[in-house]
Amino acid sequence: MTIQLAWGIALILAGIGVFYRIPEAMLRIETIGQFSSVMFFIRFCFYFMGVLLIGGGIRKVYNYYAKPEGKGPDG
């Protein structure tokens, strides 16, 4: 079960990393002329991906601590 906790923490850190890298990635993407008309959509997708990663990680960590130890799926 500790693998689930480690995976949740890894997801949270990956989501934070996405937020940290967005400004630098957007500067590189802006240099590509084909993407100039869809910059808002690309930025939205990056932020949405970061939110999903952090949300999924928080959910895994929460579920890890919310379940009582030794209980099976039937309760």
Biopython code that builds the backbone (N, CA, C, O; Angstrom):
import numpy as np
from Bio.PDB.StructureBuilder import StructureBuilder

atoms = [
    (1, "MET", "N", (0.820, -1.199, 0.000)),
    (1, "MET", "CA", (0.000, 0.000, 0.000)),
    (1, "MET", "C", (0.863, 1.262, 0.000)),
    (1, "MET", "O", (0.394, 2.326, -0.403)),
    (2, "THR", "N", (2.083, 1.162, 0.434)),
    (2, "THR", "CA", (2.958, 2.331, 0.434)),
    (2, "THR", "C", (3.291, 2.770, -0.984)),
    (2, "THR", "O", (3.674, 3.919, -1.204)),
    (3, "ILE", "N", (3.150, 1.866, -1.948)),
    (3, "ILE", "CA", (3.379, 2.257, -3.336)),
    (3, "ILE", "C", (2.349, 3.298, -3.751)),
    (3, "ILE", "O", (2.674, 4.232, -4.485)),
    (4, "GLN", "N", (1.113, 3.149, -3.290)),
    (4, "GLN", "CA", (0.062, 4.115, -3.615)),
    (4, "GLN", "C", (0.386, 5.496, -3.028)),
    (4, "GLN", "O", (0.149, 6.519, -3.671)),
    (5, "LEU", "N", (0.920, 5.515, -1.822)),
    (5, "LEU", "CA", (1.304, 6.782, -1.200)),
    (5, "LEU", "C", (2.440, 7.427, -1.985)),
    (5, "LEU", "O", (2.405, 8.628, -2.252)),
    (6, "ALA", "N", (3.437, 6.644, -2.353)),
    (6, "ALA", "CA", (4.564, 7.179, -3.127)),
    (6, "ALA", "C", (4.098, 7.672, -4.491)),
    (6, "ALA", "O", (4.559, 8.705, -4.977)),
    (7, "TRP", "N", (3.184, 6.928, -5.106)),
    (7, "TRP", "CA", (2.648, 7.343, -6.407)),
    (7, "TRP", "C", (1.862, 8.646, -6.275)),
    (7, "TRP", "O", (1.960, 9.514, -7.142)),
    (8, "GLY", "N", (1.095, 8.790, -5.220)),
    (8, "GLY", "CA", (0.348, 10.025, -4.993)),
    (8, "GLY", "C", (1.274, 11.218, -4.808)),
    (8, "GLY", "O", (1.024, 12.295, -5.349)),
    (9, "ILE", "N", (2.335, 11.025, -4.048)),
    (9, "ILE", "CA", (3.302, 12.113, -3.838)),
    (9, "ILE", "C", (4.002, 12.449, -5.150)),
    (9, "ILE", "O", (4.244, 13.620, -5.443)),
    (10, "ALA", "N", (4.329, 11.422, -5.945)),
    (10, "ALA", "CA", (4.958, 11.660, -7.242)),
    (10, "ALA", "C", (4.028, 12.446, -8.174)),
    (10, "ALA", "O", (4.484, 13.323, -8.908)),
    (11, "LEU", "N", (2.743, 12.137, -8.146)),
    (11, "LEU", "CA", (1.787, 12.884, -8.971)),
    (11, "LEU", "C", (1.712, 14.346, -8.554)),
    (11, "LEU", "O", (1.675, 15.239, -9.401)),
    (12, "ILE", "N", (1.690, 14.586, -7.252)),
    (12, "ILE", "CA", (1.649, 15.966, -6.760)),
    (12, "ILE", "C", (2.894, 16.725, -7.202)),
    (12, "ILE", "O", (2.800, 17.858, -7.676)),
    (13, "LEU", "N", (4.055, 16.104, -7.047)),
    (13, "LEU", "CA", (5.298, 16.763, -7.448)),
    (13, "LEU", "C", (5.356, 16.998, -8.959)),
    (13, "LEU", "O", (5.864, 18.026, -9.407)),
    (14, "ALA", "N", (4.839, 16.055, -9.743)),
    (14, "ALA", "CA", (4.798, 16.237, -11.193)),
    (14, "ALA", "C", (3.884, 17.406, -11.559)),
    (14, "ALA", "O", (4.208, 18.189, -12.452)),
    (15, "GLY", "N", (2.748, 17.526, -10.878)),
    (15, "GLY", "CA", (1.842, 18.648, -11.135)),
    (15, "GLY", "C", (2.477, 19.985, -10.788)),
    (15, "GLY", "O", (2.324, 20.961, -11.522)),
    (16, "ILE", "N", (3.189, 20.028, -9.668)),
    (16, "ILE", "CA", (3.893, 21.255, -9.292)),
    (16, "ILE", "C", (4.971, 21.570, -10.321)),
    (16, "ILE", "O", (5.181, 22.730, -10.677)),
    (17, "GLY", "N", (5.655, 20.524, -10.799)),
    (17, "GLY", "CA", (6.667, 20.726, -11.830)),
    (17, "GLY", "C", (6.086, 21.279, -13.116)),
    (17, "GLY", "O", (6.722, 22.095, -13.784)),
    (18, "VAL", "N", (4.888, 20.844, -13.472)),
    (18, "VAL", "CA", (4.223, 21.376, -14.668)),
    (18, "VAL", "C", (3.971, 22.876, -14.495)),
    (18, "VAL", "O", (4.239, 23.662, -15.404)),
    (19, "PHE", "N", (3.455, 23.270, -13.326)),
    (19, "PHE", "CA", (3.216, 24.697, -13.086)),
    (19, "PHE", "C", (4.511, 25.497, -13.125)),
    (19, "PHE", "O", (4.531, 26.639, -13.585)),
    (20, "TYR", "N", (5.573, 24.903, -12.648)),
    (20, "TYR", "CA", (6.866, 25.585, -12.622)),
    (20, "TYR", "C", (7.419, 25.775, -14.030)),
    (20, "TYR", "O", (8.057, 26.789, -14.311)),
    (21, "ARG", "N", (7.182, 24.818, -14.910)),
    (21, "ARG", "CA", (7.763, 24.859, -16.254)),
    (21, "ARG", "C", (6.895, 25.565, -17.299)),
    (21, "ARG", "O", (7.377, 25.841, -18.398)),
    (22, "ILE", "N", (5.651, 25.860, -16.994)),
    (22, "ILE", "CA", (4.754, 26.458, -17.983)),
    (22, "ILE", "C", (5.303, 27.758, -18.572)),
    (22, "ILE", "O", (5.300, 27.899, -19.795)),
    (23, "PRO", "N", (5.770, 28.711, -17.771)),
    (23, "PRO", "CA", (6.246, 29.958, -18.390)),
    (23, "PRO", "C", (7.387, 29.738, -19.390)),
    (23, "PRO", "O", (7.398, 30.347, -20.460)),
    (24, "GLU", "N", (8.339, 28.877, -19.049)),
    (24, "GLU", "CA", (9.450, 28.621, -19.962)),
    (24, "GLU", "C", (8.978, 27.896, -21.218)),
    (24, "GLU", "O", (9.420, 28.209, -22.323)),
    (25, "ALA", "N", (8.092, 26.941, -21.049)),
    (25, "ALA", "CA", (7.578, 26.203, -22.202)),
    (25, "ALA", "C", (6.775, 27.121, -23.116)),
    (25, "ALA", "O", (6.854, 27.000, -24.339)),
    (26, "MET", "N", (6.017, 28.022, -22.547)),
    (26, "MET", "CA", (5.207, 28.927, -23.361)),
    (26, "MET", "C", (6.098, 29.862, -24.178)),
    (26, "MET", "O", (5.759, 30.198, -25.312)),
    (27, "LEU", "N", (7.222, 30.282, -23.622)),
    (27, "LEU", "CA", (8.139, 31.123, -24.394)),
    (27, "LEU", "C", (8.669, 30.374, -25.609)),
    (27, "LEU", "O", (8.801, 30.951, -26.689)),
    (28, "ARG", "N", (8.970, 29.102, -25.438)),
    (28, "ARG", "CA", (9.449, 28.309, -26.573)),
    (28, "ARG", "C", (8.343, 28.082, -27.597)),
    (28, "ARG", "O", (8.590, 28.135, -28.802)),
    (29, "ILE", "N", (7.144, 27.833, -27.128)),
    (29, "ILE", "CA", (6.030, 27.561, -28.043)),
    (29, "ILE", "C", (5.659, 28.820, -28.825)),
    (29, "ILE", "O", (5.262, 28.736, -29.987)),
    (30, "GLU", "N", (5.787, 29.992, -28.185)),
    (30, "GLU", "CA", (5.456, 31.246, -28.865)),
    (30, "GLU", "C", (6.348, 31.501, -30.068)),
    (30, "GLU", "O", (5.949, 32.210, -30.991)),
    (31, "THR", "N", (7.552, 30.933, -30.074)),
    (31, "THR", "CA", (8.449, 31.139, -31.214)),
    (31, "THR", "C", (8.004, 30.352, -32.440)),
    (31, "THR", "O", (8.470, 30.623, -33.546)),
    (32, "ILE", "N", (7.114, 29.385, -32.262)),
    (32, "ILE", "CA", (6.599, 28.602, -33.386)),
    (32, "ILE", "C", (5.366, 29.324, -33.931)),
    (32, "ILE", "O", (4.348, 29.423, -33.246)),
    (33, "GLY", "N", (5.457, 29.807, -35.118)),
    (33, "GLY", "CA", (4.409, 30.631, -35.704)),
    (33, "GLY", "C", (3.073, 29.944, -35.856)),
    (33, "GLY", "O", (2.036, 30.602, -35.777)),
    (34, "GLN", "N", (3.063, 28.643, -36.071)),
    (34, "GLN", "CA", (1.814, 27.920, -36.294)),
    (34, "GLN", "C", (0.912, 27.931, -35.066)),
    (34, "GLN", "O", (-0.306, 27.811, -35.197)),
    (35, "PHE", "N", (1.485, 28.073, -33.885)),
    (35, "PHE", "CA", (0.708, 28.004, -32.656)),
    (35, "PHE", "C", (0.276, 29.369, -32.130)),
    (35, "PHE", "O", (-0.332, 29.446, -31.062)),
    (36, "SER", "N", (0.570, 30.427, -32.839)),
    (36, "SER", "CA", (0.267, 31.767, -32.326)),
    (36, "SER", "C", (-1.238, 31.998, -32.149)),
    (36, "SER", "O", (-1.642, 32.765, -31.276)),
    (37, "SER", "N", (-2.059, 31.352, -32.956)),
    (37, "SER", "CA", (-3.506, 31.587, -32.864)),
    (37, "SER", "C", (-4.164, 30.753, -31.768)),
    (37, "SER", "O", (-5.302, 31.036, -31.394)),
    (38, "VAL", "N", (-3.491, 29.748, -31.250)),
    (38, "VAL", "CA", (-4.090, 28.877, -30.243)),
    (38, "VAL", "C", (-3.315, 28.910, -28.921)),
    (38, "VAL", "O", (-3.345, 27.938, -28.166)),
    (39, "MET", "N", (-2.635, 29.998, -28.640)),
    (39, "MET", "CA", (-1.819, 30.090, -27.434)),
    (39, "MET", "C", (-2.667, 29.964, -26.168)),
    (39, "MET", "O", (-2.242, 29.335, -25.199)),
    (40, "PHE", "N", (-3.851, 30.552, -26.170)),
    (40, "PHE", "CA", (-4.709, 30.465, -24.992)),
    (40, "PHE", "C", (-5.087, 29.012, -24.708)),
    (40, "PHE", "O", (-5.064, 28.573, -23.559)),
    (41, "PHE", "N", (-5.435, 28.269, -25.761)),
    (41, "PHE", "CA", (-5.816, 26.867, -25.602)),
    (41, "PHE", "C", (-4.643, 26.025, -25.092)),
    (41, "PHE", "O", (-4.824, 25.167, -24.228)),
    (42, "ILE", "N", (-3.458, 26.267, -25.618)),
    (42, "ILE", "CA", (-2.268, 25.523, -25.182)),
    (42, "ILE", "C", (-1.974, 25.821, -23.717)),
    (42, "ILE", "O", (-1.685, 24.910, -22.941)),
    (43, "ARG", "N", (-2.047, 27.087, -23.339)),
    (43, "ARG", "CA", (-1.803, 27.464, -21.944)),
    (43, "ARG", "C", (-2.850, 26.814, -21.030)),
    (43, "ARG", "O", (-2.517, 26.304, -19.960)),
    (44, "PHE", "N", (-4.117, 26.836, -21.463)),
    (44, "PHE", "CA", (-5.180, 26.206, -20.689)),
    (44, "PHE", "C", (-4.905, 24.719, -20.503)),
    (44, "PHE", "O", (-5.081, 24.191, -19.405)),
    (45, "CYS", "N", (-4.477, 24.040, -21.565)),
    (45, "CYS", "CA", (-4.209, 22.600, -21.488)),
    (45, "CYS", "C", (-3.076, 22.297, -20.513)),
    (45, "CYS", "O", (-3.160, 21.335, -19.749)),
    (46, "PHE", "N", (-2.025, 23.103, -20.531)),
    (46, "PHE", "CA", (-0.920, 22.897, -19.591)),
    (46, "PHE", "C", (-1.393, 23.055, -18.147)),
    (46, "PHE", "O", (-1.091, 22.220, -17.294)),
    (47, "TYR", "N", (-2.133, 24.128, -17.878)),
    (47, "TYR", "CA", (-2.617, 24.342, -16.509)),
    (47, "TYR", "C", (-3.608, 23.256, -16.091)),
    (47, "TYR", "O", (-3.597, 22.809, -14.944)),
    (48, "PHE", "N", (-4.458, 22.839, -17.014)),
    (48, "PHE", "CA", (-5.425, 21.791, -16.716)),
    (48, "PHE", "C", (-4.716, 20.480, -16.392)),
    (48, "PHE", "O", (-5.115, 19.761, -15.476)),
    (49, "MET", "N", (-3.663, 20.174, -17.147)),
    (49, "MET", "CA", (-2.886, 18.966, -16.881)),
    (49, "MET", "C", (-2.243, 19.033, -15.492)),
    (49, "MET", "O", (-2.231, 18.039, -14.766)),
    (50, "GLY", "N", (-1.707, 20.208, -15.120)),
    (50, "GLY", "CA", (-1.125, 20.358, -13.790)),
    (50, "GLY", "C", (-2.156, 20.178, -12.694)),
    (50, "GLY", "O", (-1.879, 19.540, -11.678)),
    (51, "VAL", "N", (-3.345, 20.736, -12.890)),
    (51, "VAL", "CA", (-4.409, 20.598, -11.894)),
    (51, "VAL", "C", (-4.833, 19.134, -11.767)),
    (51, "VAL", "O", (-5.053, 18.647, -10.658)),
    (52, "LEU", "N", (-4.947, 18.434, -12.894)),
    (52, "LEU", "CA", (-5.323, 17.021, -12.845)),
    (52, "LEU", "C", (-4.266, 16.185, -12.122)),
    (52, "LEU", "O", (-4.610, 15.295, -11.343)),
    (53, "LEU", "N", (-2.995, 16.459, -12.370)),
    (53, "LEU", "CA", (-1.933, 15.713, -11.699)),
    (53, "LEU", "C", (-1.966, 15.957, -10.190)),
    (53, "LEU", "O", (-1.888, 15.014, -9.402)),
    (54, "ILE", "N", (-2.078, 17.209, -9.799)),
    (54, "ILE", "CA", (-2.113, 17.527, -8.368)),
    (54, "ILE", "C", (-3.367, 16.955, -7.728)),
    (54, "ILE", "O", (-3.303, 16.393, -6.635)),
    (55, "GLY", "N", (-4.509, 17.091, -8.397)),
    (55, "GLY", "CA", (-5.758, 16.551, -7.861)),
    (55, "GLY", "C", (-5.717, 15.040, -7.707)),
    (55, "GLY", "O", (-6.174, 14.504, -6.697)),
    (56, "GLY", "N", (-5.176, 14.356, -8.696)),
    (56, "GLY", "CA", (-5.058, 12.909, -8.605)),
    (56, "GLY", "C", (-4.113, 12.478, -7.499)),
    (56, "GLY", "O", (-4.368, 11.495, -6.804)),
    (57, "GLY", "N", (-3.026, 13.212, -7.335)),
    (57, "GLY", "CA", (-2.085, 12.901, -6.265)),
    (57, "GLY", "C", (-2.691, 13.126, -4.890)),
    (57, "GLY", "O", (-2.513, 12.312, -3.984)),
    (58, "ILE", "N", (-3.407, 14.231, -4.737)),
    (58, "ILE", "CA", (-4.063, 14.516, -3.458)),
    (58, "ILE", "C", (-5.103, 13.444, -3.155)),
    (58, "ILE", "O", (-5.243, 13.013, -2.011)),
    (59, "ARG", "N", (-5.825, 13.018, -4.177)),
    (59, "ARG", "CA", (-6.831, 11.973, -3.982)),
    (59, "ARG", "C", (-6.192, 10.661, -3.523)),
    (59, "ARG", "O", (-6.717, 9.995, -2.630)),
    (60, "LYS", "N", (-5.064, 10.289, -4.128)),
    (60, "LYS", "CA", (-4.382, 9.055, -3.729)),
    (60, "LYS", "C", (-3.869, 9.148, -2.297)),
    (60, "LYS", "O", (-4.012, 8.201, -1.522)),
    (61, "VAL", "N", (-3.275, 10.281, -1.944)),
    (61, "VAL", "CA", (-2.760, 10.450, -0.581)),
    (61, "VAL", "C", (-3.910, 10.449, 0.415)),
    (61, "VAL", "O", (-3.810, 9.836, 1.478)),
    (62, "TYR", "N", (-5.005, 11.132, 0.080)),
    (62, "TYR", "CA", (-6.165, 11.167, 0.966)),
    (62, "TYR", "C", (-6.741, 9.766, 1.171)),
    (62, "TYR", "O", (-7.035, 9.365, 2.298)),
    (63, "ASN", "N", (-6.899, 9.026, 0.072)),
    (63, "ASN", "CA", (-7.428, 7.662, 0.181)),
    (63, "ASN", "C", (-6.503, 6.758, 0.986)),
    (63, "ASN", "O", (-6.970, 5.857, 1.683)),
    (64, "TYR", "N", (-5.214, 6.987, 0.899)),
    (64, "TYR", "CA", (-4.261, 6.182, 1.659)),
    (64, "TYR", "C", (-4.457, 6.379, 3.155)),
    (64, "TYR", "O", (-4.434, 5.414, 3.918)),
    (65, "TYR", "N", (-4.650, 7.623, 3.575)),
    (65, "TYR", "CA", (-4.791, 7.905, 4.996)),
    (65, "TYR", "C", (-6.226, 7.755, 5.495)),
    (65, "TYR", "O", (-6.443, 7.585, 6.695)),
    (66, "ALA", "N", (-7.210, 7.815, 4.596)),
    (66, "ALA", "CA", (-8.600, 7.734, 5.020)),
    (66, "ALA", "C", (-9.045, 6.308, 5.284)),
    (66, "ALA", "O", (-9.937, 6.088, 6.103)),
    (67, "LYS", "N", (-8.451, 5.337, 4.617)),
    (67, "LYS", "CA", (-8.856, 3.940, 4.797)),
    (67, "LYS", "C", (-8.248, 3.378, 6.083)),
    (67, "LYS", "O", (-7.058, 3.562, 6.341)),
    (68, "PRO", "N", (-9.046, 2.707, 6.873)),
    (68, "PRO", "CA", (-8.482, 2.054, 8.061)),
    (68, "PRO", "C", (-7.596, 0.888, 7.660)),
    (68, "PRO", "O", (-7.889, 0.179, 6.697)),
    (69, "GLU", "N", (-6.532, 0.693, 8.385)),
    (69, "GLU", "CA", (-5.579, -0.387, 8.103)),
    (69, "GLU", "C", (-6.230, -1.755, 8.348)),
    (69, "GLU", "O", (-7.004, -1.921, 9.291)),
    (70, "GLY", "N", (-5.914, -2.708, 7.507)),
    (70, "GLY", "CA", (-6.374, -4.074, 7.710)),
    (70, "GLY", "C", (-7.770, -4.363, 7.221)),
    (70, "GLY", "O", (-8.221, -5.503, 7.325)),
    (71, "LYS", "N", (-8.471, -3.390, 6.696)),
    (71, "LYS", "CA", (-9.824, -3.607, 6.174)),
    (71, "LYS", "C", (-9.759, -3.970, 4.710)),
    (71, "LYS", "O", (-9.002, -3.371, 3.946)),
    (72, "GLY", "N", (-10.544, -4.939, 4.322)),
    (72, "GLY", "CA", (-10.633, -5.344, 2.935)),
    (72, "GLY", "C", (-11.618, -4.470, 2.185)),
    (72, "GLY", "O", (-12.184, -3.538, 2.757)),
    (73, "PRO", "N", (-11.831, -4.765, 0.904)),
    (73, "PRO", "CA", (-12.765, -3.946, 0.120)),
    (73, "PRO", "C", (-14.218, -4.116, 0.559)),
    (73, "PRO", "O", (-15.057, -3.276, 0.236)),
    (74, "ASP", "N", (-14.530, -5.192, 1.291)),
    (74, "ASP", "CA", (-15.906, -5.412, 1.740)),
    (74, "ASP", "C", (-16.215, -4.717, 3.069)),
    (74, "ASP", "O", (-17.356, -4.729, 3.533)),
    (75, "GLY", "N", (-15.200, -4.118, 3.671)),
    (75, "GLY", "CA", (-15.444, -3.381, 4.910)),
    (75, "GLY", "C", (-15.107, -4.193, 6.071)),
    (75, "GLY", "O", (-15.248, -3.737, 7.206)),
]
sb = StructureBuilder()
sb.init_structure("model")
sb.init_model(0)
sb.init_chain("A")
sb.init_seg("    ")
for serial, (resi, resn, name, xyz) in enumerate(atoms, 1):
    if name == "N":
        sb.init_residue(resn, " ", resi, " ")
    sb.init_atom(name, np.array(xyz, "f"), 0.0, 1.0, " ", f" {name:<3s}", serial, name[0])
structure = sb.get_structure()
